[in-house]
Structures are given as structure tokens and as C-alpha cells.
């Protein structure tokens, strides 16, 4: 399950008879790394010392010598063994070969899942970017279409209504009212057109100011001013910003 090295996995008890290894846990028969080797050696040494400490008072008891101090040492050693053996068993159980195989499989599955998630996120990011570019391009083309439509409207107004009622006083009054309403209409349209900007609040696309509109004294002059400014205005604020971001990146 782990990457094989020069010494590990190590099977030091492979030459022992089966009657000996049958009583030995599987986690002690196959050594996975240096830490595992130190644990197994420590457990075996602890078991050997414990057997020696228990066997010595028993032999002395058969000889008729009972040492209370020795019995106390054996009791302390047994108590320590009973307290530490569950922890040692749990530590050694982590080196179970089947458990290591399952952990490795789980790790590989987790890595595959993370790679799948990463690929899915990349695809979703690409799709969202394409969708955003499509929507922004559609909005930009819509603004450009409205600009061309308004230009055509101004050209027709200039050709048809430039000299409306220019004769009598009544015509002059009507022409003044018409100029005022046409100025309001152009101002409202240009105010909406200011939104075709990356930052329409702090940096709107202002083609003609209200003061410039107020200085116009006829419909023809007003239409000429708006036409001249709109012809010089190209609606490509999203495309230009995207190109600038791409160059910056």
C-alpha cells in the first residue's frame, strides 16, 4: 500500500514456525516503516521484560523465597501493562496492511474527486465567462443600435422640421414651444445614453451637456450638434475594457 523502499515492507518473522506466528498479531509480522519497527521492538522488549519480572518471583516462590518488594514491582508492571496495552494496540492497529490499503484507496479517490471538481469548476468558469461576454456584447450592440436609430431620427428631423412656421408670429411661438420640447426629448435620450459606460455613476458617457443644448436656438442647430457628437461617439466600452483587462493580465 505504501511506496516500497530498500528495507520496507519488512517481514522479520517469516522464518519463524507457524505455531509462533499464529499467536502474533498481523500488524507485528509486517513492518511498514521505521516508526512501525520501533513500536514493534518496544512492544516485544516490554513483553520480554514483563515475562522476566513475572517469572522471577514465581521461580523464587517455588524455592520457598517470597520477596514482598519483588511482588510489588510485578504488580506495578502488570498495572502499567494493563493501562498501556490498549493504547499500544490502537497504535499498532494503524499499521494493519488491509487498513493501509483502504486508506490509500480513499486517498486516491479523494484526489480523483478533487481533480473532477477542479475540472468542473474550470468548465463552469469558462461557460460563465462566455455567457457574460455574450450578454455584455448584446448590451453593447443594443446601445450601438439605439445610437444609429437616434442619428437617423435626427437627420429626418433636421430635413423636415428645421423651418417649421418660420414666417408668422404664431409660427414663431409654436416653433419655440417645439424647440423646447425637442430639447427636452434630446436631453432625456442623452441622459439614458450616458449609461453606456463601465462606470455610469462616476464616469458617465456624456455626449452633449445640458448647457450646450440650451445654447441652441433652432431645431436644425440642435440636431446638427447632436449628430456631430454622436457620429464621433463609438459604443465599444465593454470591448475596450475587456481588451485592456486582457493586456493587463
TITI-935313 format. One record per residue: x, y, z of N, C-alpha, C in turn; residue number from 1; residue in three letters. Coordinates in Angstrom, 2 decimals, always signed. Atoms other than C-alpha are relative to their C-alpha. Layout:
N
X; Y; Z; X; Y; Z; X; Y; Z; NUM; Ala
...
This chain:
249
+0.80; -1.22; +0.00; +0.00; +0.00; +0.00; +0.83; +1.26; +0.00; 1; Unk
-0.90; -1.13; +0.00; +2.88; +2.35; +0.73; +1.09; -0.23; -1.03; 2; Unk
-1.06; +0.10; +0.99; +5.71; +3.09; -1.64; +1.14; -0.85; +0.56; 3; Unk
-1.03; +0.91; -0.48; +8.26; +0.28; -1.31; +1.36; +0.68; -0.01; 4; Unk
-1.35; -0.52; -0.09; +11.79; +1.19; -0.16; +0.98; -1.16; +0.03; 5; Unk
-1.02; +1.03; +0.00; +15.03; -0.70; +0.19; -0.23; -1.03; +1.10; 6; Unk
+0.16; +0.90; -1.15; +14.14; -2.19; +3.60; -1.45; -0.33; +0.32; 7; Unk
+1.41; +0.18; -0.38; +10.37; -1.88; +3.89; -0.86; -0.19; -1.24; 8; Unk
+0.47; +0.71; -1.21; +7.97; -3.58; +3.99; +0.90; -1.16; +0.38; 9; Unk
-0.91; +1.00; -0.56; +9.95; -5.93; +6.23; -0.82; -1.06; +0.74; 10; Unk
+0.68; +1.13; -0.68; +8.82; -9.40; +7.42; +1.05; -0.77; +0.78; 11; Unk
-1.08; +0.65; -0.76; +11.28; -10.36; +10.17; -0.36; -1.37; +0.55; 12; Unk
+0.41; +1.27; -0.60; +9.21; -13.32; +11.41; -0.43; -1.00; -1.06; 13; Unk
+0.41; +0.92; +1.07; +8.78; -15.02; +8.03; +0.61; -1.38; +0.18; 14; Unk
-0.67; +1.30; -0.18; +11.25; -17.77; +9.03; -0.42; -0.71; +1.28; 15; Unk
+0.43; +0.63; -1.25; +9.60; -18.45; +12.38; -1.05; -1.06; -0.29; 16; Unk
+1.03; +1.04; +0.20; +7.44; -21.58; +12.74; -1.40; +0.56; +0.17; 17; Unk
+1.37; -0.49; -0.04; +3.71; -21.20; +12.32; -0.61; -0.01; +1.37; 18; Unk
+0.57; +0.04; -1.34; +2.99; -22.16; +15.90; +0.36; +1.26; +0.80; 19; Unk
-0.38; -1.24; -0.67; +4.82; -18.97; +16.94; -0.70; +1.21; -0.61; 20; Unk
+0.61; -1.16; +0.66; +3.43; -16.57; +14.36; -1.51; +0.00; +0.10; 21; Unk
+1.45; +0.03; -0.07; -0.15; -17.76; +14.81; -0.52; +0.81; +1.18; 22; Unk
+0.40; -0.80; -1.16; -0.22; -16.04; +18.20; +0.44; +1.46; -0.11; 23; Unk
-0.52; -1.35; +0.16; +1.40; -12.88; +16.85; -0.95; +0.82; -0.87; 24; Unk
+0.89; -0.82; +0.82; -0.77; -10.04; +15.57; +0.59; +0.27; -1.38; 25; Unk
-0.47; -0.26; +1.36; -0.60; -9.37; +11.84; +0.71; +1.34; -0.15; 26; Unk
-0.66; -1.31; +0.07; +0.42; -5.75; +12.48; +1.45; -0.06; +0.46; 27; Unk
-1.39; +0.15; -0.43; +3.65; -7.05; +14.08; +0.81; -0.87; -0.95; 28; Unk
-0.71; +0.90; +0.90; +4.54; -9.51; +11.33; +0.53; +0.72; -1.23; 29; Unk
-0.44; -0.77; +1.16; +4.84; -6.96; +8.50; +0.30; +1.42; +0.45; 30; Unk
-0.45; -1.31; -0.44; +6.87; -3.83; +9.31; -0.07; +0.94; -1.20; 31; Unk
+0.23; -0.91; +1.12; +5.86; -0.84; +7.16; +1.07; +1.09; -0.09; 32; Unk
-1.00; -1.07; +0.03; +8.42; +1.83; +8.18; +0.79; -0.02; +1.30; 33; Unk
-0.86; -0.05; -1.19; +10.96; +2.85; +10.83; -0.80; +0.21; +1.28; 34; Unk
+0.83; -0.24; -1.18; +8.31; +4.13; +13.23; -0.70; -1.29; +0.43; 35; Unk
+0.64; +1.29; -0.29; +6.46; +0.83; +12.99; +1.00; -0.98; +0.60; 36; Unk
-1.04; +0.89; -0.53; +9.73; -1.04; +13.59; +0.32; +0.34; +1.44; 37; Unk
-0.28; -0.40; -1.38; +10.44; +0.98; +16.73; -1.13; -0.41; +0.94; 38; Unk
+1.14; +0.40; -0.82; +6.95; +0.30; +18.03; +0.01; -1.50; +0.28; 39; Unk
+0.01; +1.47; -0.18; +7.20; -3.45; +17.44; +1.14; -0.43; +0.92; 40; Unk
-1.13; +0.34; -0.87; +10.66; -3.66; +19.02; -0.29; +0.41; +1.44; 41; Unk
+0.34; -0.44; -1.35; +9.43; -1.64; +22.00; -1.02; -0.90; +0.67; 42; Unk
+1.03; +0.88; -0.57; +6.37; -3.84; +22.48; +0.60; -1.36; +0.36; 43; Unk
-0.61; +1.30; -0.30; +8.43; -7.04; +22.24; +0.95; +0.10; +1.19; 44; Unk
-0.89; -0.17; -1.15; +11.03; -5.67; +24.66; -0.79; +0.16; +1.29; 45; Unk
+0.84; -0.17; -1.18; +8.31; -4.61; +27.06; -0.60; -1.33; +0.43; 46; Unk
+0.55; +1.33; -0.33; +6.73; -8.07; +26.83; +1.07; -0.90; +0.61; 47; Unk
-1.08; +0.84; -0.54; +10.10; -9.73; +27.44; +0.33; +0.39; +1.44; 48; Unk
-0.29; -0.47; -1.36; +10.81; -7.57; +30.50; -1.12; -0.39; +0.95; 49; Unk
+1.13; +0.36; -0.87; +7.32; -8.22; +31.84; +0.02; -1.50; +0.32; 50; Unk
-0.07; +1.46; -0.25; +7.70; -12.00; +31.39; +1.11; -0.32; +0.99; 51; Unk
-1.12; +0.23; -0.93; +11.07; -11.85; +33.13; -0.38; +0.41; +1.42; 52; Unk
+0.36; -0.46; -1.34; +9.66; -9.87; +36.04; -1.04; -0.91; +0.65; 53; Unk
+1.01; +0.91; -0.56; +6.72; -12.27; +36.44; +0.61; -1.36; +0.29; 54; Unk
-0.58; +1.34; -0.17; +8.80; -15.41; +36.01; +0.95; -0.07; +1.19; 55; Unk
-0.96; +0.04; -1.10; +11.43; -14.43; +38.57; -0.65; -0.21; +1.36; 56; Unk
+0.65; +0.29; -1.29; +9.06; -14.25; +41.61; -0.61; -1.40; +0.05; 57; Unk
+0.57; +1.34; +0.00; +7.41; -17.49; +40.50; +1.08; -1.04; +0.32; 58; Unk
-1.11; +0.93; -0.28; +10.76; -19.30; +40.48; +0.44; +0.11; +1.46; 59; Unk
-0.38; -0.19; -1.40; +11.65; -17.77; +43.83; -1.05; -0.59; +0.94; 60; Unk
+1.06; +0.57; -0.85; +8.28; -18.87; +45.22; +0.13; -1.51; +0.06; 61; Unk
-0.19; +1.45; -0.02; +8.98; -22.48; +44.17; +1.18; -0.39; +0.88; 62; Unk
-1.15; +0.26; -0.84; +12.26; -22.25; +46.02; -0.28; +0.34; +1.47; 63; Unk
+0.36; -0.33; -1.37; +10.48; -21.02; +49.12; +0.39; +1.39; +0.43; 64; Unk
-0.36; -1.38; -0.33; +11.65; -17.41; +48.94; -1.04; +0.95; -0.60; 65; Unk
+1.00; -0.96; +0.44; +8.96; -14.74; +48.76; +0.47; +1.40; +0.39; 66; Unk
-0.47; -1.36; -0.22; +10.12; -11.16; +48.32; -1.17; +0.96; -0.24; 67; Unk
+1.13; -0.92; +0.12; +7.42; -8.58; +49.00; +0.31; +1.15; -0.94; 68; Unk
-0.37; -1.11; +0.90; +9.33; -5.84; +47.15; -0.09; -0.45; -1.45; 69; Unk
+0.06; +0.53; +1.36; +9.65; -8.04; +44.09; -1.44; -0.17; -0.46; 70; Unk
+1.41; +0.15; +0.33; +5.94; -8.82; +44.20; -0.65; +1.36; -0.29; 71; Unk
+0.54; -1.35; +0.24; +5.15; -5.10; +44.40; +0.44; +0.51; -1.37; 72; Unk
-0.48; -0.41; +1.32; +7.33; -4.46; +41.33; -0.79; -0.69; -1.10; 73; Unk
+0.79; +0.73; +1.00; +5.47; -7.17; +39.43; -1.40; +0.57; -0.10; 74; Unk
+1.35; -0.57; +0.01; +2.12; -5.68; +40.45; -0.02; +1.33; -0.74; 75; Unk
-0.07; -1.30; +0.70; +3.19; -2.23; +39.26; +0.19; -0.21; -1.50; 76; Unk
-0.22; +0.27; +1.42; +4.47; -3.67; +35.97; -1.27; -0.51; -0.68; 77; Unk
+1.27; +0.48; +0.57; +1.20; -5.56; +35.41; -1.01; +1.13; -0.13; 78; Unk
+0.93; -1.13; +0.06; -0.80; -2.43; +36.22; +0.36; +0.93; -1.16; 79; Unk
-0.42; -0.84; +1.11; +1.28; -0.40; +33.76; -0.30; -0.66; -1.35; 80; Unk
+0.30; +0.73; +1.24; +0.86; -3.11; +31.12; -1.49; +0.07; -0.33; 81; Unk
+1.44; -0.05; +0.24; -2.90; -3.17; +31.54; -0.45; +1.40; -0.42; 82; Unk
+0.39; -1.36; +0.35; -3.06; +0.63; +31.29; +0.49; +0.41; -1.39; 83; Unk
-0.60; -0.45; +1.27; -0.79; +1.00; +28.25; -0.29; -0.92; -1.17; 84; Unk
+0.22; +0.96; +1.11; -1.68; -2.10; +26.23; -1.13; +0.44; -0.95; 85; Unk
+1.00; -0.45; +0.98; -4.94; -0.65; +24.78; +0.53; +1.08; -0.93; 86; Unk
-0.56; -1.06; +0.86; -3.07; +2.44; +23.53; +0.99; -0.58; -1.00; 87; Unk
-0.96; +0.62; +0.92; -0.25; +0.33; +22.09; -0.72; -0.81; -1.08; 88; Unk
+0.74; +0.79; +0.98; -2.79; -1.91; +20.40; -0.64; +0.90; -1.06; 89; Unk
+0.60; -0.92; +0.96; -4.57; +1.07; +18.80; +1.06; +0.59; -0.93; 90; Unk
-1.07; -0.53; +0.84; -1.25; +2.47; +17.58; +0.45; -1.03; -1.01; 91; Unk
-0.42; +1.06; +0.93; -0.19; -0.84; +16.07; -1.08; -0.33; -1.01; 92; Unk
+1.10; +0.30; +0.94; -3.64; -1.31; +14.51; -0.01; +0.95; -1.18; 93; Unk
-0.06; -0.94; +1.12; -2.97; +1.75; +12.36; +0.90; -0.51; -1.12; 94; Unk
-0.91; +0.55; +1.01; -0.29; -0.28; +10.55; -0.54; -1.30; -0.57; 95; Unk
+0.60; +1.18; +0.63; -2.72; -3.01; +9.54; +0.05; +0.16; -1.52; 96; Unk
-0.21; -0.09; +1.45; -1.98; -3.79; +5.89; -1.32; +0.23; -0.73; 97; Unk
+1.30; -0.21; +0.65; -5.65; -4.00; +4.94; -0.52; +1.40; +0.23; 98; Unk
+0.43; -1.36; -0.28; -6.36; -0.71; +6.70; +0.80; +1.01; -0.81; 99; Unk
-0.83; -0.89; +0.82; -3.44; +0.92; +4.89; -0.44; +0.00; -1.45; 100; Unk
+0.49; +0.08; +1.37; -4.76; -0.34; +1.58; -1.28; +0.82; -0.16; 101; Unk
+1.25; -0.77; +0.06; -8.18; +1.14; +2.33; +0.26; +1.50; +0.09; 102; Unk
-0.34; -1.42; -0.11; -6.63; +4.45; +3.40; +0.59; +0.53; -1.30; 103; Unk
-0.59; -0.42; +1.27; -4.60; +4.59; +0.20; -1.07; +0.13; -1.07; 104; Unk
+1.09; -0.08; +0.97; -7.69; +3.84; -1.87; -0.88; +1.23; +0.25; 105; Unk
+0.80; -1.18; -0.32; -9.65; +6.51; -0.01; +0.73; +1.28; -0.39; 106; Unk
-0.79; -1.18; +0.38; -6.81; +9.00; -0.56; -0.03; +0.20; -1.52; 107; Unk
+0.04; -0.11; +1.46; -6.73; +8.22; -4.28; -1.37; +0.44; -0.50; 108; Unk
+1.35; -0.42; +0.39; -10.50; +8.53; -4.55; -0.23; +1.48; +0.31; 109; Unk
+0.13; -1.42; -0.35; -10.33; +11.88; -2.75; +0.73; +0.88; -1.01; 110; Unk
-0.75; -0.78; +0.99; -7.64; +13.11; -5.15; -0.74; +0.02; -1.34; 111; Unk
+0.76; +0.02; +1.24; -9.69; +11.95; -8.13; -1.23; +0.90; +0.07; 112; Unk
+1.18; -0.86; -0.17; -12.75; +13.70; -6.73; +0.39; +1.48; -0.06; 113; Unk
-0.45; -1.39; +0.05; -10.78; +16.93; -6.21; +0.36; +0.41; -1.41; 114; Unk
-0.32; -0.32; +1.40; -9.48; +16.74; -9.78; -1.28; +0.18; -0.82; 115; Unk
+1.27; -0.14; +0.72; -13.03; +16.22; -11.03; -0.66; +1.33; +0.33; 116; Unk
+0.57; -1.29; -0.40; -14.24; +19.20; -9.01; +0.74; +1.16; -0.66; 117; Unk
-0.78; -1.07; +0.62; -11.39; +21.33; -10.34; -0.33; +0.13; -1.48; 118; Unk
+0.35; -0.04; +1.42; -12.16; +20.35; -13.93; -1.41; +0.56; -0.21; 119; Unk
+1.37; -0.51; +0.11; -15.86; +21.03; -13.35; -0.04; +1.51; +0.23; 120; Unk
-0.03; -1.44; -0.27; -15.10; +24.45; -11.87; +0.60; +0.77; -1.18; 121; Unk
-0.60; -0.66; +1.18; -12.87; +25.30; -14.85; -1.03; +0.08; -1.13; 122; Unk
+1.03; -0.02; +1.06; -15.66; +24.30; -17.26; -1.10; +1.01; +0.32; 123; Unk
+1.05; -0.95; -0.37; -18.25; +26.28; -15.30; +0.49; +1.44; -0.13; 124; Unk
-0.54; -1.34; +0.14; -15.96; +29.30; -15.19; +0.06; +0.42; -1.46; 125; Unk
-0.01; -0.31; +1.43; -15.49; +29.09; -18.95; -1.38; +0.29; -0.55; 126; Unk
+1.37; -0.24; +0.47; -19.22; +28.81; -19.56; -0.55; +1.33; +0.51; 127; Unk
+0.48; -1.28; -0.54; -19.98; +31.71; -17.22; +0.68; +1.18; -0.69; 128; Unk
-0.70; -1.08; +0.68; -17.32; +33.82; -18.89; -0.56; +0.23; -1.40; 129; Unk
+0.60; -0.14; +1.33; -18.74; +33.07; -22.33; -1.39; +0.62; +0.09; 130; Unk
+1.34; -0.57; -0.16; -22.25; +33.84; -21.06; +0.07; +1.49; +0.31; 131; Unk
-0.13; -1.42; -0.33; -21.11; +37.13; -19.53; +0.44; +0.81; -1.22; 132; Unk
-0.44; -0.70; +1.20; -19.29; +38.09; -22.72; -1.13; +0.13; -1.02; 133; Unk
+1.12; -0.06; +0.93; -22.35; +37.21; -24.78; -1.02; +1.05; +0.42; 134; Unk
+0.97; -0.98; -0.50; -24.66; +39.26; -22.54; +0.52; +1.43; -0.12; 135; Unk
-0.56; -1.35; +0.10; -22.29; +42.23; -22.40; +0.12; +0.44; -1.45; 136; Unk
-0.05; -0.35; +1.42; -21.76; +42.08; -26.16; -1.37; +0.36; -0.56; 137; Unk
+1.36; -0.31; +0.44; -25.51; +42.03; -26.70; -0.43; +1.39; +0.48; 138; Unk
+0.34; -1.33; -0.52; -25.95; +45.09; -24.45; +0.74; +1.09; -0.78; 139; Unk
-0.78; -0.98; +0.75; -23.17; +46.90; -26.29; -0.57; +0.20; -1.39; 140; Unk
+0.60; -0.13; +1.33; -24.69; +46.14; -29.67; -1.35; +0.68; +0.05; 141; Unk
+1.29; -0.67; -0.15; -28.07; +47.27; -28.37; +0.17; +1.51; +0.13; 142; Unk
-0.28; -1.43; -0.11; -26.64; +50.64; -27.34; +0.42; +0.59; -1.35; 143; Unk
-0.46; -0.49; +1.30; -24.93; +50.99; -30.71; -1.17; +0.09; -0.99; 144; Unk
+1.17; -0.05; +0.86; -28.18; +50.16; -32.49; -0.88; +1.20; +0.33; 145; Unk
+0.79; -1.17; -0.40; -30.03; +52.80; -30.46; +0.68; +1.29; -0.44; 146; Unk
-0.71; -1.20; +0.45; -27.33; +55.34; -31.31; -0.25; +0.24; -1.49; 147; Unk
+0.24; -0.17; +1.44; -27.74; +54.71; -35.04; -1.44; +0.38; -0.29; 148; Unk
+1.41; -0.36; +0.18; -31.52; +54.87; -34.77; -0.24; +1.47; +0.34; 149; Unk
+0.18; -1.40; -0.38; -31.33; +58.21; -32.98; +0.65; +0.93; -1.02; 150; Unk
-0.62; -0.80; +1.04; -28.95; +59.53; -35.61; -0.92; +0.15; -1.21; 151; Unk
+0.93; -0.07; +1.13; -31.40; +58.65; -38.36; -1.21; +0.87; +0.34; 152; Unk
+1.11; -0.84; -0.42; -34.18; +60.26; -36.36; +0.37; +1.48; -0.07; 153; Unk
-0.44; -1.39; +0.04; -32.17; +63.48; -36.01; +0.15; +0.50; -1.44; 154; Unk
-0.14; -0.41; +1.41; -31.41; +63.53; -39.74; -1.37; +0.29; -0.61; 155; Unk
+1.35; -0.24; +0.53; -35.14; +63.23; -40.57; -0.60; +1.28; +0.61; 156; Unk
+0.50; -1.23; -0.64; -35.99; +65.95; -38.02; +0.63; +1.22; -0.64; 157; Unk
-0.70; -1.14; +0.59; -33.38; +68.24; -39.49; -0.53; +0.33; -1.40; 158; Unk
+0.45; -0.23; +1.37; -34.67; +67.79; -43.05; -1.47; +0.41; -0.06; 159; Unk
+1.44; -0.24; +0.10; -38.41; +68.01; -42.24; -0.46; +1.19; +0.84; 160; Unk
+0.55; -0.96; -0.94; -38.84; +70.33; -39.27; +0.96; +1.14; +0.32; 161; Unk
-0.96; -1.07; -0.29; -35.94; +72.77; -39.46; -0.63; +1.37; -0.17; 162; Unk
+0.59; -1.31; +0.29; -38.09; +75.61; -40.86; -1.50; +0.01; +0.22; 163; Unk
+1.44; +0.05; -0.27; -41.50; +74.89; -39.34; -0.47; +1.34; +0.51; 164; Unk
+0.63; -1.26; -0.42; -43.62; +78.02; -39.04; +1.04; +1.09; +0.22; 165; Unk
-1.02; -1.05; -0.14; -40.68; +80.34; -39.61; -0.51; +1.36; -0.46; 166; Unk
+0.52; -1.25; +0.53; -42.99; +83.06; -41.04; -0.69; +0.86; +1.03; 167; Unk
+0.83; -0.85; -0.86; -45.75; +84.42; -38.80; +0.43; -0.09; +1.45; 168; Unk
-0.32; +0.00; -1.43; -45.57; +85.27; -35.13; -0.56; -1.23; +0.69; 169; Unk
+0.55; +1.22; -0.57; -47.86; +82.40; -34.31; +0.89; -1.19; -0.27; 170; Unk
-0.92; +1.08; +0.31; -45.49; +80.10; -36.12; +1.26; +0.07; +0.82; 171; Unk
-1.19; -0.14; -0.83; -42.59; +81.54; -34.18; -0.26; -0.53; +1.40; 172; Unk
+0.34; +0.51; -1.33; -44.34; +80.84; -30.89; -0.07; -1.52; +0.01; 173; Unk
+0.09; +1.47; +0.07; -45.13; +77.32; -31.99; +1.38; -0.63; -0.17; 174; Unk
-1.34; +0.52; +0.22; -41.58; +76.85; -33.19; +0.82; +0.03; +1.29; 175; Unk
-0.69; -0.08; -1.29; -40.29; +77.99; -29.79; -0.43; -1.13; +0.93; 176; Unk
+0.49; +1.11; -0.83; -42.51; +75.51; -27.99; +0.53; -1.34; -0.50; 177; Unk
-0.49; +1.25; +0.57; -41.49; +72.77; -30.37; +1.49; -0.18; +0.28; 178; Unk
-1.43; +0.07; -0.31; -37.80; +73.62; -29.87; +0.22; -0.40; +1.46; 179; Unk
-0.14; +0.33; -1.42; -38.23; +73.46; -26.09; -0.31; -1.47; +0.26; 180; Unk
+0.35; +1.41; -0.19; -39.95; +70.06; -26.25; +1.04; -0.92; -0.65; 181; Unk
-1.02; +0.81; +0.67; -37.40; +68.74; -28.74; +1.30; +0.00; +0.81; 182; Unk
-1.19; -0.06; -0.85; -34.58; +69.93; -26.46; -0.16; -0.92; +1.20; 183; Unk
+0.25; +0.89; -1.14; -36.18; +68.10; -23.52; +0.11; -1.47; -0.42; 184; Unk
-0.07; +1.37; +0.49; -36.54; +64.96; -25.62; +1.45; -0.43; -0.20; 185; Unk
-1.41; +0.33; +0.23; -32.87; +65.06; -26.69; +0.75; -0.13; +1.32; 186; Unk
-0.68; +0.06; -1.29; -31.74; +65.74; -23.12; -0.32; -1.32; +0.72; 187; Unk
+0.39; +1.26; -0.64; -33.72; +62.74; -21.82; +0.68; -1.19; -0.68; 188; Unk
-0.63; +1.12; +0.72; -32.38; +60.45; -24.55; +1.49; -0.05; +0.31; 189; Unk
-1.43; -0.03; -0.28; -28.80; +61.57; -23.94; +0.29; -0.38; +1.46; 190; Unk
-0.19; +0.40; -1.38; -29.26; +61.08; -20.21; -0.03; -1.53; +0.14; 191; Unk
+0.02; +1.47; -0.01; -30.21; +57.45; -20.82; +1.25; -0.54; -0.68; 192; Unk
-1.17; +0.46; +0.73; -27.32; +57.12; -23.28; +1.27; +0.10; +0.85; 193; Unk
-1.17; -0.11; -0.88; -24.91; +58.18; -20.52; +0.31; -1.30; +0.72; 194; Unk
-0.21; +1.25; -0.72; -25.34; +54.70; -19.01; +0.88; -0.99; -0.76; 195; Unk
-0.86; +0.93; +0.75; -23.30; +53.05; -21.79; +1.46; +0.30; +0.35; 196; Unk
-1.34; -0.22; -0.52; -20.15; +53.29; -19.66; +0.30; -1.08; +1.02; 197; Unk
-0.39; +0.98; -1.00; -18.17; +50.94; -17.43; -0.40; +0.46; +1.39; 198; Unk
+0.40; -0.57; -1.28; -18.87; +53.28; -14.51; -0.99; +1.13; -0.26; 199; Unk
+0.97; -1.04; +0.38; -22.11; +55.12; -15.40; -0.32; +0.99; +1.12; 200; Unk
+0.31; -0.90; -1.10; -22.42; +56.69; -11.93; +1.08; +1.07; +0.14; 201; Unk
-1.09; -0.95; -0.20; -19.00; +58.29; -11.53; +0.62; +0.49; -1.31; 202; Unk
-0.59; -0.42; +1.28; -17.93; +58.43; -15.18; -0.98; -0.30; -1.14; 203; Unk
+0.99; +0.27; +1.06; -21.00; +58.59; -17.45; +0.53; +0.45; -1.37; 204; Unk
-0.39; -0.37; +1.37; -20.68; +58.83; -21.22; -0.87; +1.18; -0.43; 205; Unk
+0.76; -1.22; +0.27; -21.83; +62.43; -21.62; +0.41; +0.53; -1.37; 206; Unk
-0.27; -0.41; +1.38; -22.08; +63.29; -25.33; -0.19; +1.50; -0.15; 207; Unk
+0.32; -1.43; +0.07; -23.72; +66.73; -25.08; -0.51; +0.42; +1.37; 208; Unk
+0.44; -0.50; -1.30; -24.19; +68.76; -21.93; -1.31; +0.77; -0.15; 209; Unk
+1.25; -0.75; +0.00; -27.43; +70.49; -20.97; +0.24; +1.47; -0.38; 210; Unk
-0.31; -1.38; +0.35; -25.75; +73.90; -21.28; +0.16; +0.16; -1.51; 211; Unk
-0.16; -0.06; +1.45; -24.79; +73.16; -24.87; -1.34; -0.12; -0.71; 212; Unk
+1.34; +0.11; +0.59; -28.37; +72.10; -25.64; -0.77; +1.31; +0.16; 213; Unk
+0.73; -1.26; -0.23; -29.72; +75.31; -24.12; +0.50; +1.14; -0.89; 214; Unk
-0.53; -1.06; +0.86; -27.46; +77.44; -26.32; -0.51; -0.09; -1.44; 215; Unk
+0.52; +0.17; +1.36; -29.08; +76.06; -29.49; -1.30; +0.80; -0.14; 216; Unk
+1.15; -0.88; +0.21; -31.67; +78.48; -30.95; -0.98; -0.53; -1.04; 217; Unk
+0.90; +0.57; +1.00; -33.26; +76.26; -33.59; +0.11; -1.51; +0.03; 218; Unk
+0.00; +1.46; +0.06; -34.16; +72.65; -34.19; +1.14; -0.50; -0.87; 219; Unk
-1.08; +0.41; +0.89; -31.66; +72.45; -37.04; +1.35; +0.05; +0.72; 220; Unk
-1.26; -0.11; -0.73; -28.83; +73.70; -34.84; +0.12; -1.08; +1.06; 221; Unk
-0.01; +1.05; -1.03; -29.80; +71.29; -32.06; +0.26; -1.37; -0.61; 222; Unk
-0.21; +1.29; +0.66; -29.98; +68.36; -34.46; +1.43; -0.12; -0.52; 223; Unk
-1.39; +0.03; +0.49; -26.60; +69.29; -36.02; +0.97; -0.28; +1.14; 224; Unk
-0.89; +0.20; -1.13; -24.96; +69.43; -32.59; -0.02; -1.46; +0.46; 225; Unk
+0.10; +1.39; -0.45; -26.28; +66.02; -31.53; +0.56; -0.95; -1.03; 226; Unk
-0.52; +0.87; +1.05; -25.48; +64.47; -34.91; +1.53; +0.02; -0.03; 227; Unk
-1.46; -0.10; +0.04; -21.92; +65.78; -34.87; +0.65; -0.77; +1.15; 228; Unk
-0.57; +0.71; -1.15; -21.26; +64.41; -31.37; -0.23; -1.50; -0.09; 229; Unk
+0.29; +1.43; +0.06; -22.95; +61.05; -31.96; +0.81; -0.71; -1.07; 230; Unk
-0.84; +0.63; +1.03; -21.00; +60.42; -35.16; +1.41; -0.27; +0.51; 231; Unk
-1.34; +0.18; -0.57; -17.78; +60.78; -33.15; -0.01; -0.95; +1.20; 232; Unk
+0.11; +0.85; -1.19; -19.07; +58.54; -30.38; -0.22; -1.44; -0.43; 233; Unk
+0.10; +1.42; +0.34; -18.49; +54.81; -30.74; -0.29; -0.79; +1.27; 234; Unk
+0.40; +0.79; -1.17; -20.20; +52.43; -28.37; +0.79; -1.30; +0.01; 235; Unk
-0.84; +1.18; -0.15; -17.41; +49.95; -27.57; +0.64; -0.02; +1.39; 236; Unk
-0.58; -0.12; -1.33; -16.93; +50.50; -23.85; +0.31; -1.36; +0.63; 237; Unk
-0.24; +1.33; -0.56; -17.22; +46.81; -22.95; +1.16; -0.67; -0.72; 238; Unk
-1.08; +0.62; +0.76; -14.95; +45.61; -25.76; +1.35; +0.62; +0.34; 239; Unk
-1.24; -0.68; -0.32; -12.33; +48.24; -24.97; +0.48; -0.40; +1.39; 240; Unk
-0.38; +0.38; -1.35; -12.38; +47.41; -21.26; +0.48; -1.45; +0.05; 241; Unk
-0.43; +1.39; +0.03; -12.11; +43.68; -21.99; +1.39; -0.13; -0.61; 242; Unk
-1.35; +0.03; +0.61; -9.09; +44.27; -24.27; +1.04; +0.55; +0.98; 243; Unk
-0.94; -0.55; -0.97; -7.46; +46.44; -21.61; +0.28; -0.97; +1.15; 244; Unk
-0.20; +1.00; -1.06; -8.02; +43.78; -18.95; +0.86; -1.15; -0.49; 245; Unk
-0.80; +1.09; +0.55; -6.58; +41.11; -21.23; +1.46; +0.41; -0.12; 246; Unk
-1.38; -0.47; +0.08; -3.46; +43.22; -21.86; +0.62; +0.13; +1.38; 247; Unk
-0.52; -0.14; -1.37; -3.12; +43.91; -18.13; +0.35; -1.36; +0.59; 248; Unk
-0.26; +1.34; -0.51; -3.35; +40.20; -17.31; +1.15; -0.66; -0.75; 249; Unk
